[in-house]
Amino acid sequence: MKAIKRHLILFLTAAAVLALTACGKADTKSPSAIANALDILETTWEQYPEENKFAVAGGAGTMDAPDTMDVKDGDTLDNLLGFPKDYAANIDDAAGMLHAMNANSFTCGVFHVKNSTDISEISDAIDAHLNDREWMCGFPEQLLLVSIDDYLVSCFGAGDLVDSFQQALTEAYPEAETIVDKAFSL
């Protein structure tokens, strides 16, 4: 009888430890769990507290959610997401999410880079391209470039909105590596 009680106590203790450990874990994904560029934006957007969400449009015109982008349309990638069209051949998947009222307030693109060794060069190109852009209706304050495995995330806009996105992104993808996080030098 004592042996049964001892085993029961050990079992209940182990179960309690496991339950407490599981409660503190965030909903995160590993790079191998990333299905596509849209998956990164949807997962990140789901991390936002409801009070931090704002009206968004997807890159293809979807309202209230991110959406995929046509990687063969370099002009649209450039116009909507600030992705230099000369580098469109280096990606094979893209998704976008923009502030529905003013894209300069928040614009985010996620790009699957065919060869991950090109991420640094493409990041530099995006940085230079956005800093050389002629802006209308205000200027974005902050630029954020992040890599997650072979995906490149580009986000620019108002500092508070970019910071909220970065926090949600790193909660969803702790392995995300910040390449650029700076104020625009316009």
Secondary structure, DSSP 8 states (H G I E B T S, - for coil): -HHHHHHHHHHHHHHHHHHHHHHT------GGG--SHHHHHHHHHHHS-GGG---EEETTS-BSS-EEE-TT-HHHHHHHH---GGGGGGEEEEEEEEESS-TTTEEEEEEEESSGGGHHHHHHHHHHHHHH---SSS---EEEEEEETTEEEEEEE-HHHHHHHHHHHHHH-TT-EEEEEEE---
